[in-house]
Amino acid sequence: MRTRCIGLGWLLLSAFLTALPMIGYFVTHPAQFSARAASVTIWYYVHEPLQVITEFLQNVPRVLGYFCCLGSPTISSGLPDYPGVTPLLAPFLAVGLLGTAWYSADLFHRLIGLWWLIGLMPSLVTIEAPHPLRMLVAIVPTALLIALAPVYLTAWWERLGILLRPMRWLPGLVMLLALISLPVTWQAHFVRWAEAASTHRANDIAALSIREAVLRHTAAGATVYLPMSRLKDAPLLYYLGGLYSREAMLQVPPAEGAVVVIAPDRTPTDTMWARLAERRLTILPPLNEMGLQIIRRGLSSTAAAPLYTSDGDIAAWVAPLEADPAPFVQLPTRPMDVSFGPMRLTGITYPTTIGLAGGEQALPVICYWQADMPMRDEYEVLLHLVDDGRRAWGNGDARPTDWVYPTTFWRPGLDTIAAQHTVTLQAETLPPPGRYWLAIAVYDPSTERRLPVDDGTLSASDTYLVGPLKVPLPPPDSDIWQHAIKPNVRFGDVARLVGFTADTLTKRSGTELTFTLLWQAINTPTVDYTVFVHLLDARGTLVAGSDSQPVANTYPTTIWSPGELVTDRRIIRLVDHAGQGLPAGDYQLAIGLYDLSTGMRVPGYQPDGVRMTAEAWVLPVPVHVVP
């Protein structure tokens, strides 16, 4: 007993050490194990317990049939008419299974049978059974079961007294049958299935035609442009990925020979293109309008010709280009130097003003990245539009360049990767006018862990804010301002107060005085100035007021554009500091700007250039408070 326990212990230890790397990976990357698996399980498609059990029971004969007489149900994973085990070896597999059951009291035989059953489970509990790729774990125990069949047969025949002497030739027979089956299996999987038109059709037959066209043109010394939206499709990326070494550059040397574009249609909307030349696949930044015009003119010319598939369908259009579009790319409009773990954001391009005319909006953002060190994980970039309160208004999460050039491919010191994002703003939840920021984070989707941010400051964070961006205010209603008071006073180089309007300046004590200011920006200041509106009594004492940034703290002066008109609605409660209603009488309303961080008021000037007292414009009409 002690010997068996020791042997079992060594077996378990060996198994654990063998599985340790995979266990560690799944522990640190749980989503890699669960996400895809969950999407193909039986219970993902049927939810009633009885339906799940019924589908599972139907999968049992399908999976077992794959080892004798049934092929793959889908052409994408194997031949429909060719089983996983040839008919010559299938009887020995059946004997092997009976043998493991017969000798199940022995640990070795029990483990072989259990190993085989575990290998079948991924196909038994999922759709499209039998699925050969999901049963890869069963390959080795299947071979072992076939190899054990002669051992079991010999033992049984000896027990029944059928054999007078050992059948030493039986293992050799199984090996001979396996060797005979090998050419047939090779022909079935690596010739018939690989070259079948149905296989190509199931795996993007157009991609094959595009691959051949790319190879033909680059072999002749031409430079070929492919849209990234087509290249990222798995079949085409697979066909070209092993033939061309990949890189990502902001600028490349001009093409020396002919330049050709291959696109799925003649009116592409892509801005991201890949450049293939001399066995190199270069991922460029998005083309600017000049670069796009070169491609559009080529595809719309009479020289553009269709590229056909083997079925006679149009796979793409091929056209010569008048020039190389590579010099006409979008470079960063704002340099950056912010590290996210092993990768660094070196630049960014984004619109500073967001127009919200119409329904759903798409905000284009380009992030420029470099690798500081080699990466082993495939990172994704989280990109959201957020307001000052950190509420998210749009989502532009994406894997940089998708799978065409994932982060594990990035070469430190060599590549600059331009990753295009689209922040989608839903029509029903468009952000209101105000200041916004791009919140950028990098995370590992398999662990959902965000990388730390280092922007040169001491603050610890996993998100970096870039901006500001603004959603502009609508223009003021001209009818309202026709009868407004027009002070036209200037506050430094910040803005002019060009309008004041109120429904009434006579209000009851304890109620609210509501009025609207119209500002006209002179410059875009670097300070978020605060607007003060103070109610003064006859002695000039502050008795009530309201200080805040423009438009209820939502439209700060740092996003104002020169000449922009800003409608700023204000409210003053007509109560004193103790909350009691103000005494009846006439009051003055003083208006101005100041820097909250220093308390310094912005100098105010009358239209004639005379500096205003206390740097404030005083409403020429008194506010009348009645009991």
C-alpha positions in Angstrom: 0.0 0.0 0.0 2.8 2.3 0.9 4.6 1.7 -2.4 1.4 2.4 -4.4 0.9 5.7 -2.5 4.4 6.7 -3.2 4.0 5.9 -6.8 0.8 7.8 -7.0 2.4 10.8 -5.3 5.2 10.9 -7.9 2.6 10.6 -10.6 0.6 13.5 -9.3 3.7 15.6 -8.8 4.9 14.9 -12.3 1.4 15.8 -13.7 1.3 19.0 -11.6 4.8 20.1 -12.8 3.9 19.4 -16.4 0.6 21.4 -16.1 2.1 24.2 -14.0 2.9 26.6 -16.9 -0.6 26.2 -18.3 -2.2 26.5 -14.9 -0.2 29.7 -14.3 -1.3 31.1 -17.6 -5.0 30.4 -17.0 -4.8 31.8 -13.5 -3.3 35.1 -14.7 -5.4 35.2 -17.9 -8.8 33.8 -17.0 -10.6 35.4 -19.8 -8.5 33.6 -22.4 -9.8 30.4 -21.0 -13.4 31.3 -20.5 -14.5 33.9 -23.1 -14.2 31.7 -26.3 -15.2 28.5 -24.5 -18.4 30.1 -23.1 -19.5 31.3 -26.5 -19.6 27.8 -28.1 -21.1 25.7 -25.3 -24.5 24.0 -25.7 -26.0 26.0 -22.8 -25.1 29.3 -24.5 -27.6 28.5 -27.3 -30.2 26.4 -25.4 -31.2 27.3 -21.9 -33.7 24.7 -20.7 -32.0 21.8 -18.8 -33.8 19.2 -20.8 -32.7 20.7 -24.0 -29.1 20.9 -22.8 -29.2 17.2 -21.8 -30.8 16.2 -25.1 -28.2 18.0 -27.1 -25.4 16.5 -25.0 -26.7 13.0 -25.6 -27.0 13.6 -29.3 -23.3 14.8 -29.3 -22.2 11.4 -27.8 -22.7 9.3 -31.0 -21.5 12.2 -33.2 -18.2 12.4 -31.3 -17.7 8.6 -31.1 -18.6 8.3 -34.8 -15.7 10.6 -35.6 -13.3 7.8 -34.5 -14.7 5.3 -37.0 -17.0 6.5 -39.7 -18.0 10.2 -39.5 -16.1 13.2 -40.6 -16.2 16.9 -39.6 -19.6 18.6 -39.8 -18.0 21.8 -41.0 -15.6 22.1 -43.9 -13.6 24.7 -42.1 -12.3 22.2 -39.5 -12.0 19.0 -41.6 -13.3 16.7 -44.3 -17.0 15.8 -43.9 -16.4 12.3 -45.3 -13.1 11.4 -43.5 -13.1 10.2 -39.9 -10.4 10.9 -37.4 -9.3 7.3 -37.2 -9.1 5.1 -40.4 -11.4 2.1 -40.6 -8.3 -0.1 -40.4 -7.5 1.1 -36.9 -11.0 1.8 -35.5 -11.5 -1.8 -34.3 -8.3 -1.6 -32.3 -9.4 1.7 -30.7 -12.6 -0.1 -29.6 -10.6 -2.9 -28.2 -8.4 -0.4 -26.4 -11.4 1.3 -24.8 -12.8 -2.1 -23.7 -9.5 -3.0 -22.2 -9.2 0.2 -20.1 -12.7 -0.5 -18.8 -11.8 -4.2 -18.1 -8.6 -3.3 -16.3 -10.0 -0.1 -14.7 -8.9 -1.3 -11.3 -5.3 -0.7 -12.4 -4.3 3.0 -12.2 -2.4 3.1 -15.5 -5.3 1.8 -17.5 -7.8 4.0 -15.6 -5.7 7.1 -16.4 -5.5 6.3 -20.1 -9.3 6.0 -20.3 -9.9 9.1 -18.3 -7.4 11.0 -20.4 -9.3 10.1 -23.6 -12.7 11.0 -22.1 -11.3 14.4 -20.9 -10.0 15.0 -24.5 -13.5 14.4 -25.8 -15.3 16.8 -23.4 -14.7 20.1 -25.3 -16.5 18.7 -28.3 -19.2 16.8 -26.3 -20.4 20.0 -24.5 -20.2 22.4 -27.5 -21.9 23.0 -30.8 -20.7 21.7 -34.2 -19.8 18.3 -32.7 -17.6 16.5 -33.6 -15.1 19.3 -33.8 -11.5 18.0 -34.5 -9.7 21.0 -33.2 -11.5 20.8 -29.8 -10.4 17.2 -29.4 -6.7 17.7 -29.8 -6.1 16.5 -26.2 -7.5 13.1 -27.2 -4.9 12.5 -29.9 -2.2 11.0 -27.7 -4.6 8.7 -25.6 -6.2 7.6 -28.9 -2.8 6.4 -30.1 -2.1 4.8 -26.8 -5.4 3.0 -26.8 -4.8 1.6 -30.3 -1.3 0.5 -29.3 -2.6 -1.2 -26.1 -5.2 -3.2 -28.1 -2.8 -6.1 -28.9 -1.8 -6.4 -25.3 -5.5 -6.7 -24.2 -6.3 -9.2 -27.0 -3.3 -11.4 -26.1 -4.3 -11.4 -22.4 -7.9 -12.3 -23.1 -7.1 -15.0 -25.6 -4.5 -16.5 -23.1 -7.1 -16.5 -20.4 -9.7 -18.3 -22.6 -7.0 -20.8 -23.6 -7.4 -19.9 -27.3 -3.7 -19.2 -27.7 -1.2 -22.0 -27.3 1.7 -19.6 -27.8 2.1 -15.8 -27.7 1.1 -13.8 -30.8 4.2 -11.6 -31.0 3.2 -10.6 -34.5 0.0 -8.8 -33.4 1.7 -5.5 -32.3 3.6 -5.5 -35.6 0.2 -5.9 -37.4 -1.2 -2.8 -35.7 2.0 -0.8 -36.6 1.8 -2.0 -40.2 -1.9 -0.9 -40.5 -0.9 2.5 -39.0 1.8 2.9 -41.6 -0.5 1.9 -44.4 -3.1 4.4 -43.1 -0.5 7.3 -43.0 -0.4 8.1 -46.7 -4.2 8.0 -46.9 -4.5 10.3 -44.0 -1.9 12.7 -45.4 -3.6 12.7 -48.7 -7.0 13.4 -47.1 -6.0 16.3 -44.8 -3.0 17.9 -46.5 -4.0 17.5 -50.1 -7.7 16.9 -50.6 -9.0 19.1 -47.8 -6.3 21.8 -48.1 -6.8 22.2 -51.8 -10.6 21.7 -52.1 -12.5 24.6 -53.5 -15.1 24.2 -50.7 -12.3 24.7 -48.1 -11.0 27.8 -49.9 -14.6 29.1 -50.1 -15.1 28.5 -46.4 -11.9 30.4 -45.6 -12.4 33.4 -47.8 -11.7 32.4 -51.4 -11.2 36.1 -52.4 -8.3 36.3 -50.0 -6.4 33.7 -52.0 -6.8 35.8 -55.2 -5.6 38.9 -53.3 -2.6 37.1 -52.0 -1.6 35.9 -55.4 -2.0 39.4 -56.8 0.1 40.9 -54.0 2.8 38.3 -54.5 2.8 38.9 -58.3 3.2 42.7 -58.0 5.7 42.8 -55.2 7.8 40.1 -57.0 7.9 42.4 -60.0 9.3 45.3 -57.8 6.0 47.1 -57.3 4.7 48.6 -54.1 1.2 47.5 -53.1 -1.4 49.3 -50.9 -4.0 47.3 -49.1 -6.8 48.8 -46.9 -6.3 47.8 -43.2 -10.0 46.9 -43.0 -9.4 44.1 -45.5 -5.9 43.1 -44.3 -7.2 42.5 -40.8 -9.5 39.7 -41.9 -8.1 36.5 -40.5 -7.7 34.5 -43.8 -5.9 37.3 -45.7 -3.7 38.2 -42.7 -2.8 34.5 -42.4 -2.0 34.2 -46.1 0.3 37.3 -46.1 1.5 37.3 -42.5 4.1 34.6 -43.0 5.4 36.0 -46.3 6.0 39.6 -45.3 7.8 40.8 -42.2 5.7 43.5 -40.4 6.7 46.9 -39.2 5.0 50.2 -38.3 6.5 53.5 -39.4 5.5 57.2 -39.6 7.5 57.7 -42.7 9.1 55.4 -45.3 11.3 55.9 -48.3 9.5 56.7 -51.5 8.6 53.8 -53.8 11.2 53.2 -56.6 9.0 51.2 -59.0 5.3 51.1 -59.8 2.7 51.7 -57.1 -0.5 49.7 -57.1 -3.6 49.7 -55.0 -5.7 46.6 -54.3 -9.1 47.3 -52.7 -12.4 45.4 -52.3 -14.3 48.1 -54.2 -13.6 51.3 -56.2 -14.8 53.7 -53.5 -13.0 52.8 -50.3 -13.6 54.9 -47.2 -10.5 53.6 -45.4 -7.9 56.1 -44.1 -5.6 53.3 -42.7 -3.6 51.5 -45.3 -0.8 48.9 -45.3 2.2 49.2 -47.7 3.7 46.0 -49.1 7.1 46.1 -50.8 10.2 44.0 -50.8 8.8 41.4 -48.5 7.9 44.1 -45.9 4.4 45.0 -44.7 4.5 48.5 -43.3 1.6 49.9 -41.3 1.3 53.6 -42.0 -0.5 56.3 -40.1 -3.9 57.3 -41.6 -3.5 59.0 -44.9 -4.4 62.7 -45.1 -6.8 64.0 -47.8 -4.0 64.3 -50.4 -3.0 60.7 -49.9 -6.6 59.5 -50.1 -7.2 61.4 -53.3 -4.3 59.6 -54.9 -5.9 56.3 -54.1 -9.4 57.4 -55.1 -8.2 58.7 -58.5 -6.4 55.4 -59.2 -9.5 53.3 -58.4 -11.8 55.5 -60.3 -9.6 55.6 -63.4 -10.2 53.5 -66.5 -6.9 51.6 -65.7 -8.6 50.0 -62.7 -9.2 46.3 -63.4 -11.2 43.6 -61.5 -9.4 40.8 -59.8 -11.4 37.5 -60.0 -11.7 34.5 -57.8 -11.5 31.0 -59.1 -15.3 31.0 -59.0 -15.4 34.0 -61.3 -16.5 36.5 -58.7 -14.8 39.9 -58.2 -12.4 39.6 -55.3 -11.0 43.1 -55.5 -10.0 45.9 -57.8 -6.4 46.6 -58.9 -5.3 50.0 -60.1 -2.0 51.7 -60.7 -1.4 54.9 -58.7 0.1 58.2 -60.1 2.3 58.6 -57.0 3.2 57.0 -53.7 0.7 58.1 -51.0 3.2 57.3 -48.2 4.4 60.9 -47.7 0.8 62.1 -47.2 0.0 60.8 -43.8 -1.4 62.3 -40.6 1.4 63.1 -38.2 0.7 63.9 -34.5 -0.7 67.3 -33.9 0.3 67.2 -30.2 3.5 65.5 -29.0 3.3 63.4 -25.9 5.7 61.5 -23.6 3.5 59.3 -21.3 4.4 55.7 -20.5 1.9 53.0 -19.9 4.0 50.2 -18.4 6.2 48.9 -21.3 4.6 51.1 -24.0 4.8 54.9 -24.5 2.3 57.4 -26.0 4.4 59.7 -28.1 1.8 61.8 -29.8 -1.9 62.2 -30.5 -4.3 63.7 -33.0 -7.9 64.6 -32.1 -10.4 67.3 -32.9 -10.5 70.0 -30.3 -14.1 71.0 -31.1 -16.9 68.4 -31.4 -19.8 69.4 -33.6 -23.0 67.5 -32.7 -25.2 68.3 -35.7 -27.4 65.3 -36.5 -27.6 62.0 -34.8 -24.8 59.5 -33.8 -21.4 61.0 -34.0 -18.0 59.5 -34.6 -15.0 61.2 -33.0 -11.7 60.3 -34.8 -8.6 60.0 -32.6 -5.1 58.8 -33.5 -2.7 57.6 -30.8 1.0 57.2 -31.7 2.8 54.5 -29.7 6.3 53.1 -29.2 7.5 50.1 -27.2 10.0 50.7 -24.5 10.6 47.0 -24.1 9.4 43.7 -25.7 5.9 42.7 -24.6 4.5 39.3 -24.0 0.8 40.3 -23.7 -1.7 41.6 -26.2 -2.8 44.9 -24.7 -5.8 47.0 -25.6 -6.4 50.7 -25.3 -9.4 52.1 -23.4 -10.4 55.5 -24.9 -13.4 57.4 -23.5 -14.7 60.9 -23.8 -15.3 62.2 -20.2 -16.5 65.5 -18.7 -15.0 67.4 -15.8 -17.0 65.2 -13.5 -15.4 62.1 -15.1 -18.7 60.9 -16.5 -18.1 58.9 -19.7 -19.9 60.0 -22.8 -18.4 57.9 -25.6 -16.4 54.8 -26.1 -13.5 54.2 -28.5 -11.8 51.1 -27.0 -9.8 49.1 -29.5 -6.7 46.9 -29.9 -4.1 49.1 -31.6 -4.1 48.1 -35.3 -6.2 45.1 -34.3 -4.4 41.8 -35.0 -2.5 43.1 -37.9 0.3 44.3 -35.6 -0.5 43.4 -32.0 1.7 44.7 -29.1 3.7 41.5 -28.9 5.1 42.3 -32.4 6.2 45.9 -31.5 9.9 46.4 -31.8 11.5 48.7 -29.2 13.3 51.6 -30.7 12.2 50.8 -34.2 8.4 51.0 -34.6 6.0 53.9 -34.2 2.5 52.6 -34.3 -0.4 54.9 -35.3 -3.6 53.4 -33.9 -6.8 54.8 -35.1 -9.8 55.0 -32.7 -13.4 56.1 -33.2 -15.1 57.4 -30.1 -18.8 56.7 -30.8 -21.3 59.2 -29.4 -24.8 57.8 -29.3 -27.6 59.9 -30.7 -29.8 59.5 -27.6 -27.0 60.5 -25.2 -25.1 63.2 -26.9 -23.0 65.3 -24.5 -24.2 68.8 -23.7 -22.1 71.9 -24.4 -19.0 72.1 -22.2 -15.4 70.9 -21.7 -14.4 67.3 -22.2 -11.3 65.1 -22.0 -10.0 62.0 -23.7 -9.4 59.4 -20.9 -6.7 56.9 -22.1 -5.8 53.7 -20.4 -4.0 50.5 -21.4 -5.1 47.1 -20.1 -4.6 43.4 -20.5 -8.0 42.0 -21.6 -7.2 38.5 -20.3 -6.6 39.8 -16.7 -8.5 43.1 -16.9 -5.5 44.7 -15.3 -4.6 48.3 -16.3 -1.1 49.4 -16.8 0.4 52.2 -14.6 0.8 55.6 -16.0 3.9 57.7 -15.7 3.7 61.2 -17.1 6.7 62.6 -15.2 4.7 63.7 -12.2 4.4 62.0 -8.8 0.7 61.2 -9.2 -0.1 57.5 -9.4 -2.8 56.7 -11.8 -3.8 54.2 -14.5 -5.7 56.7 -16.7 -4.3 59.7 -18.5 -6.4 62.7 -19.6 -5.7 64.5 -22.8 -7.5 67.7 -23.8 -9.5 69.8 -23.5 -12.1 69.2 -26.2 -15.3 71.2 -26.3 -18.8 70.8 -27.4 -19.7 74.4 -28.4 -22.7 76.3 -27.2 -25.4 77.1 -29.7 -25.4 80.7 -31.0 -27.5 83.1 -28.9 -31.1 83.9 -29.9 -30.8 87.2 -31.7 -34.4 88.2 -30.8 -33.6 88.1 -27.1 -30.6 90.4 -27.5 -32.3 93.0 -29.6 -33.6 94.8 -26.4 -30.7 93.8 -24.1 -28.4 96.3 -22.4 -25.2 96.4 -24.3 -22.3 97.4 -22.0 -19.5 96.5 -24.4 -16.9 96.6 -21.6 -13.6 94.7 -21.8 -12.0 92.5 -19.2 -8.3 92.5 -20.0 -7.6 90.3 -23.0 -10.1 87.7 -21.9 -13.5 88.7 -23.1 -16.0 91.5 -23.5 -19.3 91.7 -21.8 -21.5 92.7 -24.7 -25.0 92.0 -23.4 -27.2 91.8 -20.3 -30.9 90.8 -20.2 -33.4 90.0 -17.5 -37.2 89.5 -17.5 -37.5 92.0 -14.6 -35.3 93.8 -12.2 -38.0 94.1 -9.6 -38.2 91.1 -7.3 -39.6 90.1 -4.0 -37.3 89.7 -1.1 -36.2 86.1 -0.5 -36.9 85.1 -4.2 -34.4 84.7 -7.0 -33.1 87.2 -9.5 -32.5 85.6 -12.9 -30.6 87.2 -15.7 -28.3 86.3 -18.6 -24.9 87.6 -19.6 -23.5 87.6 -23.1 -19.8 87.3 -23.3 -17.6 87.6 -26.4 -14.2 85.9 -26.2 -11.2 87.9 -27.2 -8.6 85.1 -26.8 -8.4 81.6 -25.4 -7.0 82.2 -21.9 -4.9 79.7 -20.1 -6.8 80.3 -16.8 -10.3 79.2 -15.9 -11.6 82.5 -14.8 -14.5 82.8 -12.4 -17.4 85.2 -13.0 -18.7 87.2 -10.0 -22.1 88.8 -9.9 -22.4 90.8 -6.7 -25.4 92.6 -5.3 -24.3 95.8 -3.4 -26.4 98.0 -1.1 -26.3 101.8 -1.1 -23.0 101.8 0.8 -21.4 99.5 -1.7 -21.4 96.5 0.8 -21.8 93.0 -0.7 -25.1 91.6 0.5 -25.7 88.8 -2.0 -24.1 87.2 -5.0 -23.0 84.2 -6.9 -19.5 83.3 -8.1 -18.9 80.4 -10.6 -17.3 79.6 -13.9 -19.4 80.4 -16.9 -22.6 78.5 -17.7 -22.9 76.9 -14.3 -19.3 75.7 -14.2 -19.7 73.8 -17.5 -18.1 76.1 -20.0 -14.8 77.4 -18.6 -12.9 80.2 -20.3 -10.0 77.9 -21.3 -12.2 76.5 -24.1 -13.5 79.8 -25.4 -12.5 80.6 -29.0 -11.7 84.1 -30.1 -14.9 85.9 -31.2 -17.1 83.2 -29.7 -20.4 84.3 -28.1 -21.1 82.7 -24.7 -24.6 82.9 -23.2 -24.2 82.7 -19.4 -27.4 82.4 -17.3 -27.1 83.6 -13.7 -29.2 83.4 -10.5 -28.9 85.4 -7.3 -31.0 84.5 -4.2 -32.2 87.7 -2.7 -31.2 86.7 0.9 -28.5 87.9 3.2 -25.7 85.8 4.6 -28.0 84.5 7.4 -30.5 83.3 4.8 -33.0 86.1 5.6 -34.7 88.0 2.9 -33.0 91.3 1.9 -34.5 94.5 3.1 -36.6 96.3 0.5 -34.8 98.9 -1.5 -32.6 99.5 -4.5 -29.3 97.6 -5.1 -26.5 97.7 -7.6 -25.3 94.7 -9.6 -21.6 94.4 -10.1 -20.1 92.0 -12.7 -16.6 90.9 -13.4 -14.0 88.2 -13.7 -11.2 86.9 -11.4 -8.6 84.2 -11.0 -9.8 81.8 -8.3 -6.3 80.6 -7.5 -5.0 84.1 -6.7 -8.2 86.1 -6.1 -6.9 88.8 -8.5 -9.6 90.4 -10.6 -9.2 90.9 -14.4 -8.8 94.6 -15.2 -12.0 96.0 -16.6 -12.3 98.9 -19.2 -15.1 101.0 -20.4 -15.8 101.2 -24.1 -13.7 104.5 -24.1 -10.8 102.7 -22.5 -11.2 104.2 -19.0 -10.5 101.6 -16.3 -13.6 100.6 -14.3 -13.7 101.1 -10.5 -13.1 97.8 -8.6 -12.6 96.1 -12.0 -16.4 95.5 -12.2 -19.1 96.7 -14.5 -22.1 98.0 -12.6 -25.5 97.6 -14.1 -26.8 101.2 -14.8 -30.3 100.2 -13.7 -30.9 99.3 -10.0 -32.3 96.0 -8.8 -35.5 96.9 -6.9 -36.3 94.6 -4.0 -39.9 94.8 -2.6 -41.2 93.1 0.6 
